[in-house]
Amino acid sequence: MTTAQATAEVFWAAFKTMSKEERRAFLERLVAEPKLREDLLDAALIEERKREPTRPLQDVLSSRRSRATRAR
């Protein structure tokens, strides 16, 4: 386990012992920071979409070019 993972485990253990009110206050404090809120939203989106099928970048770019050409 890395130092970062160990630190995360300590914070996670502490978070789980908090009361519902304490957790709410902590989470409100986290999302009050604009950059951290953006990071949290990005992490949630990645977690939500990580099981979606992937497509090669060239296919995505080709599809975008096709749509752009048709839109003209």
VENWOHU-V461177 format. One record per residue. N is the residue number from 1. RES is the residue in three letters. OMEGA is omega in whole degrees, -180 to 180 (* if undefined). Layout:
# VENWOHU-V461177
N,RES,OMEGA
N,RES,OMEGA
This chain:
# VENWOHU-V461177
1,MET,180
2,THR,177
3,THR,179
4,ALA,179
5,GLN,179
6,ALA,178
7,THR,178
8,ALA,179
9,GLU,179
10,VAL,180
11,PHE,179
12,TRP,179
13,ALA,179
14,ALA,-180
15,PHE,-178
16,LYS,180
17,THR,-179
18,MET,173
19,SER,180
20,LYS,180
21,GLU,179
22,GLU,178
23,ARG,179
24,ARG,180
25,ALA,179
26,PHE,-180
27,LEU,176
28,GLU,179
29,ARG,179
30,LEU,-175
31,VAL,177
32,ALA,179
33,GLU,-174
34,PRO,-178
35,LYS,179
36,LEU,177
37,ARG,178
38,GLU,178
39,ASP,179
40,LEU,178
41,LEU,177
42,ASP,-179
43,ALA,179
44,ALA,179
45,LEU,178
46,ILE,-180
47,GLU,-179
48,GLU,-172
49,ARG,-172
50,LYS,178
51,ARG,178
52,GLU,178
53,PRO,180
54,THR,175
55,ARG,176
56,PRO,-180
57,LEU,-179
58,GLN,177
59,ASP,179
60,VAL,-179
61,LEU,179
62,SER,179
63,SER,179
64,ARG,179
65,ARG,180
66,SER,179
67,ARG,-180
68,ALA,-180
69,THR,180
70,ARG,-178
71,ALA,-178
72,ARG,*
